[in-house]
C-alpha cells in the first residue's frame, strides 16, 4: 500500500509518520545498525544454533482492529457497538459472515480465511487483548515503544530484535546477512542488530546505475571500504557481500512449495522473498515484513471495503507462507509473529470507522506454537463498564509476554533482561 493510500484511509499523524519513517537509505541504516550497543553488559551464551528458530516479524502499522481480525461473535455487545461494520455471526443467513473458530465466542471474518488451514492444523495461535500496557494513542510513540521493547524511555535506542541478535552467536559464522527488513529504512525493532540491512525488494537488490559498469563499481566499493575504519568498514563490506549473495539466489525465479500462491502485493512479495531466503539456508535469522494501512477512521467495511482487501492480503500472504515453509515435513524451524501498535475503539464512529484504541490481536505461527485456539487472559464482555476508558479493549496480555516466551523458548536466547529492559514477562503458554 502506498503512502498516498495510507493518507487516504488514516489520520494525519500516521500520514506524517509513514513519510518520515523511512527517510534513511539502505547504506546509512546499515552503518548505524552495525554497531553493537555500548551499554550491553555480560550476556549468557545461547544454546547451539540447531535449537533456534528463524523469526519472521510482521508489523501491522496503523492500529489494526482486532475485533474485525478475530470476531467476538458470541458477544452481543460487539453487535450493539457496531451497527454497520460488525461481521455477522456464523449462524447468520448469507455467505458474508464469520467462520467459527470455537463453539462460543471467536471467529474469522471472510477476509481472514487464508489463515484457517494453519489454525486448523494447530500451528496458528491468535491472542486477543494483546498490546502495549503503556497508554498511548499515538502511532509514532506506540510503534516505537513496542519495537524498542520499553515505553517512554529515550535512553533505549536499539530494538528488541536487534538486541536479541546482538546477544547470541550467529547461526552461521559464514553469514554475511543475519537480518533484514523488507523496507526502505531500518525499523526500530532491528536497530542494534549485527549484519542487518533494509532491503525493499530482495529479488532486485542491485547497485543503482548502468548494468554495464555495475561489476566494476562494486569491485571499487569493496576495495575502497576495505581501508576504512570500523564500523563503516564491516557494514559496507557486508552490504556489498549481500549484493552478491542475493544475486546468486535468483529470488525472482523462486518456486513456492505445496501449491502456495503469494499475493501480488508488497506484503506478499516480501513474504515470498523471506521464504526464499530461509530455504536457501544462508544464515539469515530474522526478517521483518511490514504491512500498513490499518488506520481505519472511516468507511472501514471489513466485509467488502478497503479493510477487507487489506485483511485478505494479510491472511493470504501468511497463509501462503505457512503452506510454503511450515506445512508438511520440511526441516524449517521458523516462528512468525504479527502484531500492531494498538487496536481500535469497540464502538464505531460516525464515519462508519473506528478510532484509536488499546488492545488488539497478535498472531503467532509455527510448528512449536501451541496453536489452534484463541488465547485470552481475563477477557470480559465488551460492555462499556468493562472497557478501558469506557471505550477500548483492555490490554490484558503485554506484547512482551508473548515475545519474551518466543525469544527464550524458540530463539534460544535467555537474556530477557537485556532484550526487554525493566520488564519481567509472564509467559502465556504460547510455545509447546
Number of C-alpha atoms within 10 A of each C-alpha: 12 11 15 11 12 23 18 15 22 19 18 11 13 25 22 14 14 21 13 11 16 16 13 14 15 19 15 17 21 29 21 18 23 24 19 19 17 7 8 12 9 9 14 11 13 17 14 12 14 9 13 21 23 21 24 25 20 23 23 22 22 30 31 28 29 27 26 27 25 26 26 26 25 18 17 12 16 21 20 15 19 17 12 14 19 24 29 19 22 20 12 11 9 8 11 16 22 27 23 20 19 12 8 11 15 23 28 24 27 20 25 25 19 21 21 19 16 24 20 13 12 18 22 27 23 22 26 28 28 32 30 28 18 15 14 19 17 16 23 18 14 21 25 20 23 25 23 26 28 23 19 12 10 9 7 16 17 21 25 30 27 27 26 25 26 21 23 20 15 19 20 15 9 10 19 23 22 23 25 26 27 24 21 18 22 27 25 22 25 28 27 26 29 26 27 32 33 26 19 18 18 27 20 14 15 17 14 7 9 9 11 8 10 14 13 11 15 17 11 12 14 18 12 13 17 15 10 12 9 14 15 20 17 21 26 24 19 21 22 19 17 21 18 15 16 17 16 9 16 13 20 15 9 14 14 17 16 14 10 18 18 21 20 12 14 20 23 23 20 28 25 30 21 25 26 23 20 22 15 12 12 18 19 24 24 28 28 26 24 20 21 22 25 24 29 27 19 19 19 24 19 25 21 12 11 18 24 20 15 19 23 21 23 24 20 24 26 25 24 27 23 26 18 23 25 24 19 12 7 10 9 17 19 23 25 23 20 21 25 31 31 34 32 28 25 30 23 23 15 10 12 17 22 23 23 23 25 30 32 31 29 27 19 25 29 26 21 19 20 18 26 20 17 20 20 16 13 9 14 13 15 23 18 16 11 15 18 17 12 14 21 24 31 26 25 17 27 20 24 26 20 24 22 26 22 25 23 17 18 22 26 21 24 21 21 21 13 19 28 22 14 11 15 12 18 13 16 16 14 21 21 10
